[in-house]
Amino acid sequence: MRASRRSAALSAAVVLLVFVSGCGLAGTSSSTSPSCAAGGAPVATGAARPAGSEGGDLVILGRIVTMDQPGVAEALIIEGGLVTCVGTRDEVLAIAGEEVQVVDIGDTVAYPGFIDAHAHWIGDRDYYGIDSPVAAMDAAISRGWTSISEQWVDSGRLAELEALAAEDALPLRVDAYLALNAPAPSGEHFGDWYADREPASVGDRLRVRGVKITLDNGWGTIFHWEPVGLTETIGRANDAGWQVSVHTVSSEAHEMVLGAFEAAIGPAGPNPLHHRIDHAIQVTDEQLTRMVAMGLATVVHLDGGATDWVLEEEYLAHFGPENNPGEEIGWLARWRDFVDSGLHVAAASDTPWIFPDLVLTDDIGRPVDQIAGGMDGRGRANPDTPAWVLDQLLTAEQGLRAVTVDAAYALGDEMRRGHLALGALGDVTILSGDVLNATPDEIRAMEVIATIVGGRIVYCADSEDCGLAA
């Protein structure tokens, strides 16, 4: 949204903090008003409730895209950080408590909190000029992310995240993936240093349940693992209950990692830990069939990062009769093929590594870039959609799934995140427009009105309207 439209949008959204009368919210369940909750299921209780960063109580009124049933709602209640009611405006207001904060979003649109399934917002902040973890997280929430997946966490970075969690200083949810080796140029292996702990959550905002393997470099030409070592390492992590996330770019890397996953879970799965392939730049037809058979989660970059990446001379030189006569450019960025095959396809910013010159600007690293980029395939270095991407474009709904429900699946947390339904976490992103009824450029122009995590407003375009400190 242009600056001249900011005031109008906020005025329309109101983002009012008002109070409504009615019965007390505490203890309310959907059984009080069965039509208020999708499916009429009971409210999650006990261990499912957030701990640590205590969840807030909030009522949201307006157009709410739930990514569940019903697909669009008029109102919802968040109680103790969890969604306890989804329904019509009248139904929700009839049971909302007297002291519950109400956010009327007017003509703007609320979505399940957006999830960046693969990024380095906190850990690699120095590379893009951010001087503190707080500033890095602020940059993420101001763009509408309610969850970020830190995809390379060593012991020092883990200690920092755990300290932030202990201090209740995580304004958004962080999924930490423990690094088992360094990226290029060293590729140094760190061993199974995760083995002295159990995969678990640390309070409400930090989850440490996955490990990260960097298999090849950015162009898929240098490998940091041998097949036997990779297979044994993935097998041990799987046996210990850890999700495995593997950076793979080239078809050669995919061949190696598919063999390792097949050894760990079998060629036909199942894949209960949601082991995943990240980047998935170059995948053959036969490899795609094997990915589907095992049900591997797949993480891609829809915002132009992939097309910019593979159109670099160093990458495209990998193709052709002189270097790899069997390689096909049609194996690149197979977004639609992945989706149509039934894979859970998550979108991710890979912050900061797809930023031009590693510079963070206002129009980069955003959920709206993922949705719009999936629809038109345009990259920042490539304003025209490459011909080989045309048949891989996604719909707005598919792009929205990639930053909500399928991103939650890639984190192994699809029951709690990525949708707004009874018992889900009360994470909400409010945008100035409706991505399901907009062009890619209109989506890119949308502003984040507010970011809500666990029923608490952690970012607002106008902090005074939201009752936040400036």
C-alpha positions in Angstrom: 0.0 0.0 0.0 1.3 3.4 -0.9 2.0 5.9 1.9 -1.0 8.0 0.7 -3.3 5.1 1.4 -2.0 4.2 4.8 -4.2 6.6 6.8 -7.3 5.5 4.8 -6.6 1.9 5.4 -6.1 2.3 9.2 -9.2 4.5 9.4 -11.2 1.8 7.6 -9.7 -1.0 9.7 -10.3 1.0 12.9 -8.4 -1.6 14.9 -10.5 -0.3 17.7 -10.0 -1.4 21.3 -13.5 -1.5 22.7 -15.3 -3.6 25.2 -18.5 -5.5 24.8 -21.0 -6.9 27.3 -22.0 -10.5 27.7 -21.2 -13.5 29.8 -17.6 -14.1 31.1 -15.2 -15.5 28.6 -13.2 -17.6 31.0 -14.2 -21.3 30.7 -16.3 -20.7 27.6 -16.4 -23.7 25.2 -18.0 -24.3 21.8 -20.6 -26.4 23.5 -22.2 -23.1 24.7 -22.9 -22.2 21.1 -22.4 -25.2 18.7 -22.8 -23.1 15.6 -20.0 -20.8 16.7 -17.2 -23.3 16.2 -16.2 -25.1 13.1 -17.1 -28.7 13.4 -18.4 -28.3 16.9 -15.3 -29.9 18.5 -14.5 -29.3 22.1 -11.9 -26.6 23.1 -8.4 -27.9 23.6 -7.4 -28.0 27.2 -4.6 -29.0 29.5 -1.2 -29.5 27.9 -2.5 -28.0 24.6 -2.7 -24.6 26.2 0.3 -22.3 25.7 2.8 -21.9 28.5 5.5 -19.3 29.0 4.5 -16.2 27.0 1.0 -16.2 28.4 -1.6 -16.0 25.7 -4.0 -13.1 25.5 -7.8 -12.8 25.2 -9.0 -11.1 22.1 -12.1 -10.9 19.9 -11.6 -10.2 16.1 -14.5 -8.9 14.0 -14.4 -8.7 10.2 -13.5 -10.8 7.2 -11.4 -13.7 8.5 -9.9 -16.2 6.1 -9.6 -19.3 8.2 -7.9 -21.9 5.9 -10.3 -24.3 7.6 -14.1 -24.8 7.8 -15.9 -22.5 7.3 -13.4 -20.9 4.8 -14.4 -17.4 5.8 -15.8 -16.3 9.2 -17.1 -13.0 10.6 -15.6 -13.2 14.0 -13.5 -15.3 16.4 -12.5 -15.5 20.0 -8.9 -16.1 21.3 -8.8 -17.1 24.9 -5.6 -17.8 26.7 -3.8 -17.7 23.4 -6.0 -20.3 21.7 -8.9 -20.0 19.3 -12.0 -20.9 21.3 -14.8 -19.7 18.9 -15.1 -19.2 15.2 -18.4 -18.0 13.8 -20.7 -15.1 13.0 -20.4 -11.6 14.5 -23.6 -12.1 16.5 -22.6 -15.5 17.8 -19.2 -14.3 19.0 -20.4 -11.1 20.6 -23.1 -13.0 22.4 -20.6 -15.0 24.4 -17.6 -12.6 24.6 -16.8 -11.4 28.1 -17.1 -7.9 29.4 -13.4 -7.1 29.7 -12.3 -8.7 26.4 -10.4 -6.6 24.0 -12.2 -6.4 20.6 -10.5 -5.6 17.3 -12.8 -4.6 14.6 -10.8 -4.8 11.4 -13.3 -3.1 9.1 -12.6 -3.5 5.4 -9.2 -5.2 5.9 -8.7 -9.0 6.1 -7.4 -11.4 8.8 -5.5 -14.6 8.0 -3.9 -17.4 10.0 -0.5 -16.1 11.2 2.0 -16.4 8.3 4.8 -18.9 8.8 8.3 -18.5 7.3 9.2 -22.1 6.9 12.9 -21.6 6.2 14.9 -18.5 7.1 17.8 -17.1 9.1 16.2 -13.9 10.5 18.0 -14.1 13.9 21.0 -16.2 13.3 22.3 -14.5 10.2 21.3 -11.0 11.2 24.8 -9.7 10.9 24.8 -10.4 7.1 22.0 -8.1 6.4 22.8 -5.3 8.8 20.7 -6.1 11.8 22.4 -5.6 15.2 20.2 -7.6 17.6 17.8 -10.5 17.8 15.1 -8.1 18.9 15.6 -6.0 15.8 15.6 -9.1 13.6 12.3 -10.3 15.1 10.8 -6.9 14.8 11.6 -6.9 11.1 9.9 -10.3 10.7 6.7 -9.4 12.6 6.4 -6.1 10.9 6.2 -8.0 7.6 3.4 -10.2 9.0 5.3 -13.3 10.0 4.0 -14.9 13.3 6.4 -17.8 13.1 10.0 -18.1 11.7 12.0 -21.3 11.2 15.6 -20.7 12.0 17.3 -23.2 9.7 20.9 -23.2 10.9 21.3 -23.1 14.7 24.6 -24.0 16.3 25.3 -24.3 20.0 25.9 -20.5 20.4 22.7 -19.6 18.5 20.7 -22.1 20.5 21.9 -20.7 23.8 20.8 -17.2 22.6 17.4 -18.5 21.6 16.9 -20.4 24.9 17.9 -17.3 26.9 15.4 -15.2 25.0 12.7 -17.8 25.7 13.6 -17.9 29.4 13.3 -14.1 29.5 9.9 -14.2 27.7 11.6 -12.1 25.0 10.3 -13.9 21.9 7.5 -11.8 20.4 6.9 -14.5 17.7 7.3 -18.3 17.4 10.7 -19.7 16.6 11.4 -23.2 15.3 15.1 -23.9 15.8 16.8 -26.5 13.5 20.1 -27.7 14.9 22.9 -27.6 12.4 24.8 -30.9 11.8 27.4 -29.3 9.4 28.6 -26.0 8.2 27.7 -24.7 4.7 30.3 -24.0 2.0 33.2 -23.5 1.9 34.1 -25.7 4.9 31.2 -28.1 5.2 32.6 -29.0 8.6 30.6 -31.7 10.4 29.6 -31.2 14.0 28.5 -34.7 14.9 25.3 -35.7 16.7 25.6 -32.9 19.2 21.8 -32.9 19.6 21.8 -36.3 21.1 22.1 -35.1 24.7 18.6 -33.6 24.5 15.1 -34.6 23.6 13.1 -32.9 20.8 10.9 -30.5 22.7 9.3 -27.1 23.1 11.0 -24.5 25.3 8.1 -22.5 26.6 5.3 -21.3 24.3 7.4 -19.6 21.6 10.5 -21.8 21.0 10.5 -25.3 19.5 13.7 -27.4 19.1 12.5 -30.5 17.3 14.5 -30.6 14.1 18.1 -31.0 12.8 19.5 -29.4 9.7 21.8 -30.9 7.1 23.4 -28.8 4.4 24.0 -31.4 1.7 25.2 -29.3 -1.3 26.1 -25.7 -2.0 23.9 -23.0 -3.6 24.5 -24.2 -7.1 24.5 -27.9 -6.3 28.0 -28.4 -7.5 29.8 -29.1 -4.1 28.7 -31.9 -1.8 29.4 -31.9 2.0 28.4 -35.5 2.6 29.1 -39.0 1.3 26.1 -41.3 0.8 26.9 -43.7 3.6 27.5 -41.0 6.2 24.4 -39.1 5.2 22.3 -42.3 5.4 23.6 -43.2 8.8 23.2 -39.7 10.2 19.6 -39.4 9.0 18.8 -42.8 10.3 20.1 -42.0 13.8 18.1 -38.7 13.9 15.0 -40.4 12.8 15.4 -43.2 15.4 15.8 -40.5 18.1 12.6 -38.8 17.0 14.1 -35.7 15.4 12.7 -34.2 12.2 15.4 -33.8 9.5 15.6 -30.8 7.2 18.0 -31.2 4.3 19.3 -28.4 2.0 19.3 -29.9 -1.5 19.6 -28.0 -4.8 20.8 -30.3 -7.5 19.3 -33.6 -8.8 22.5 -35.3 -7.6 21.9 -34.1 -4.1 18.3 -35.2 -4.3 19.3 -38.7 -5.4 21.5 -39.0 -2.3 19.0 -37.6 0.2 16.1 -39.7 -1.2 18.2 -42.8 -0.7 18.9 -41.8 2.8 15.3 -41.1 3.7 14.2 -44.4 2.0 16.6 -46.2 4.3 15.2 -44.4 7.4 11.5 -44.6 6.8 11.0 -47.0 3.8 10.3 -46.1 0.2 6.6 -45.8 0.9 6.9 -44.1 4.3 5.1 -43.2 6.4 6.8 -40.0 7.4 5.4 -39.1 10.9 8.2 -36.7 11.7 7.6 -34.7 8.5 11.2 -35.0 7.2 11.7 -32.4 4.6 13.6 -31.3 1.6 14.5 -27.6 1.5 15.0 -25.5 -1.7 14.1 -28.4 -4.0 15.4 -26.5 -7.0 16.2 -29.3 -9.4 14.1 -32.5 -9.2 13.6 -35.2 -11.8 10.3 -36.9 -12.6 11.5 -40.1 -11.0 12.7 -38.3 -7.9 9.3 -36.5 -7.6 7.6 -39.8 -7.6 9.7 -41.0 -4.7 9.2 -37.8 -2.7 5.4 -38.3 -3.1 5.7 -42.0 -2.1 7.4 -41.1 1.2 5.3 -37.9 1.8 8.3 -35.7 2.2 7.5 -32.1 3.1 8.9 -29.7 0.5 10.0 -26.1 1.1 10.5 -23.7 -1.8 11.0 -20.0 -2.4 8.2 -18.4 -4.5 9.1 -14.8 -4.2 11.5 -14.7 -7.1 14.4 -16.0 -5.1 14.5 -19.3 -7.0 14.2 -17.8 -10.4 16.9 -15.2 -9.6 19.0 -17.9 -8.2 18.9 -20.4 -11.1 19.2 -17.7 -13.8 22.7 -16.8 -12.5 25.4 -17.7 -15.0 27.2 -20.0 -12.5 24.0 -22.1 -12.0 22.8 -22.3 -15.6 26.3 -23.3 -16.7 25.6 -26.6 -14.9 23.2 -27.5 -17.7 23.8 -28.3 -21.4 25.6 -30.9 -23.4 29.1 -30.0 -22.4 28.6 -30.3 -18.6 25.6 -32.5 -18.0 24.0 -33.7 -21.2 21.2 -35.4 -19.2 20.1 -32.3 -17.3 16.9 -30.6 -18.2 15.9 -27.0 -17.4 12.3 -28.3 -17.0 13.5 -29.9 -13.7 13.9 -26.5 -12.1 11.4 -24.8 -9.7 8.6 -27.4 -10.1 6.1 -25.6 -7.8 2.9 -26.6 -9.6 4.2 -30.2 -10.1 4.8 -30.5 -6.4 1.4 -29.1 -5.4 -0.5 -31.2 -8.1 1.3 -34.4 -6.9 -0.2 -33.9 -3.4 3.0 -32.8 -1.6 2.8 -30.3 1.3 4.6 -27.4 -0.3 5.7 -24.6 2.1 7.0 -21.2 1.0 9.9 -19.5 2.7 11.9 -16.3 2.4 15.4 -17.8 3.1 16.2 -14.5 4.8 18.7 -12.9 4.1 20.1 -15.1 1.4 17.7 -14.0 -1.4 18.0 -10.3 -0.6 19.8 -8.5 -3.4 23.3 -7.6 -2.1 22.0 -8.8 1.3 20.2 -5.6 1.9 16.9 -5.6 3.7 14.4 -3.2 2.1 10.7 -2.6 2.9 9.6 -4.6 -0.2 11.4 -7.8 0.6 11.2 -10.8 2.9 7.4 -10.6 3.2 4.6 -13.2 3.1 2.9 -11.3 0.3 6.0 -11.7 -1.9 5.7 -15.5 -1.6 2.0 -15.5 -2.6 2.4 -13.0 -5.5 5.7 -14.6 -6.7 4.0 -18.0 -6.9 1.4 -16.5 -9.1 3.6 -14.7 -11.7 7.1 -16.2 -11.2 8.7 -12.8 -11.3 12.1 -12.2 -9.6 13.7 -9.0 -8.6 16.5 -9.5 -11.1 14.1 -11.0 -13.6 11.0 -8.7 -14.0 9.7 -11.0 -16.9 8.6 -14.5 -16.0 11.0 -17.1 -17.3 9.4 -19.3 -20.0 10.2 -22.4 -18.1 8.2 -21.2 -15.0 5.0 -20.4 -16.9 3.5 -23.9 -16.4 4.6 -24.0 -12.7 2.6 -21.0 -11.5 0.3 -21.3 -8.5 -3.1 -19.8 -7.7 -3.5 -17.2 -4.9 -5.1 -19.9 -2.7 -2.2 -22.3 -3.3 0.3 -19.5 -2.4 -1.7 -18.7 0.7 -1.6 -22.4 1.7 2.2 -22.3 1.3 2.6 -19.7 4.0 -0.1 -21.1 6.3 -1.3 -24.7 6.5 1.5 -26.3 4.4 4.1 -24.2 6.2 2.8 -25.5 9.5 3.0 -29.0 8.2 6.6 -28.5 7.2 7.3 -27.6 10.9 5.3 -30.7 12.1 2.9 -28.4 13.9 -0.1 -28.4 11.5 -2.6 -29.2 14.3 -1.9 -25.9 16.1 -0.7 -23.5 13.4 -1.6 -22.4 9.9 -5.4 -22.3 10.3 -7.9 -20.6 12.5 -10.2 -23.2 14.1 -11.2 -24.4 17.5 -8.1 -25.2 19.6 -5.6 -23.7 17.2 -3.0 -21.1 18.3 -4.4 -17.6 18.2 -1.9 -16.3 15.6 -3.3 -13.9 13.1 -2.0 -11.6 10.4 -4.2 -8.7 9.2 -3.5 -7.3 5.7 -5.0 -4.3 4.0 -6.5 -6.5 1.3 -7.9 -9.8 0.2 -5.2 -11.9 -1.5 -7.8 -14.4 -2.8 -9.3 -11.6 -5.0 -6.2 -9.7 -6.1 -3.6 -9.6 -8.8 0.1 -10.4 -7.9 1.0 -6.7 -8.0 -2.0 -5.8 -5.9 -0.9 -8.4 -3.3 2.6 -7.0 -3.3 1.2 -3.6 -2.6 -0.8 -4.8 0.5 0.3 -3.5 3.9 0.4 -5.4 7.2 -2.1 -3.8 9.5 -1.4 -5.9 12.5 0.5 -9.1 13.6 -1.0 -11.1 16.5 0.7 -13.9 18.3 -1.2 -16.0 20.8 -3.9 -13.4 21.1 -1.5 -10.6 21.7 -0.9 -7.7 19.2 2.8 -7.6 18.7 2.9 -5.3 15.7 0.5 -2.6 14.5 0.9 -0.2 11.6 -0.4 2.5 13.9 0.8 1.6 17.4 -1.5 4.1 19.2 -4.6 2.7 17.6 -3.6 -0.8 18.8 -2.7 0.4 22.3 0.9 -0.5 21.8 4.0 1.4 22.9 5.5 3.4 20.1 
